[in-house]
Amino acid sequence: MNTIIKFNKATGPTALEYSDEEIPSPRENEVVVEVKATGLNRSEHMYMSGVYVIEPEFPSKIGTEAAGIIYSVGENIIDFKAGDEVCITPNILPNEYGVLGKFIVAPIEAIIHKPKELNFKEAASVWMAFSTAYCALILNGGLKRNANQTVVITAASSAIGAAMVQMAKRFGATVIVTSRNNTKDNFLKENGADYIIHTANENLTEKILEYTNHKGFDIAVDLVLGDFTEKLANAASPEATIVAGGLLSMEIPQIPFFPLVMKNLKLTSFHVVFHLFRKPEVFNQAKVEILNGLQHKEYWPVIDKVFNLEQATQAYQYLEKGNQKGKVVIEIN
């Protein structure tokens, strides 16, 4: 039998239910994957809580990123066969498919071969984090190689934040990160951060200006929003870019109009599915960069904690607390 996780009301992780079903059959341009690991993402928690940009359709599956072994393929599949080890990239909107289960259906557009240097847990932790980093820093932020740029990344201990730090360092940037307190300092430094700002007791604007000799930053990726956006705008250099990359605060910011105008700042954002995964030529460029970084060990997936399939509710509740250092993963045996 096949176990699939679903939910029938948008009330968060406690609504998750286990459904025993037959192993599905793929349709045209689909594959069935025997899942070995699923990487959890905050967007999924928002979706099951009814606060995402897309509303759930009940009964709804959950999960957008995984790794496993192809069990069967549908018609028109050329480059993949049963037995191939693959990643399911997050080229999936949450109301289209769900990858949290033992045997799941996925569209061929979301399937890529698993990098040989990664195990299944690591392979389920790469594509959302590093693709989002590529979208934020390179496509939207203007990160360039060895351009002496300063990059600020808020909430840098998340899986996405950790990937952004690694990418910025690979490109030769100086990296300033934020964390609420000093409990994650060792992790942040080992991951490549040059400077750490503890936002619970340090002034974000003042510390950025101090660490940049009052020049300000060139690129900031704000995964928090709320009042962070104005504080970042006040610490930006002229013509800097602020990328809204997340909503951890769950507070929509006010537009910091005067610093935007006076400094000619760029305030931008993106949706990684629509602006990267659904554009094959763009994703191919990102894939080359990510795979090259993995091969040279300049990128590495950071896994905080591993749960089993029976602990899905606890895993999402752990993610909700925001105390993790890297990715939360569900391993499926």
Disulfide bonds with the S-S distance in Angstrom:
none
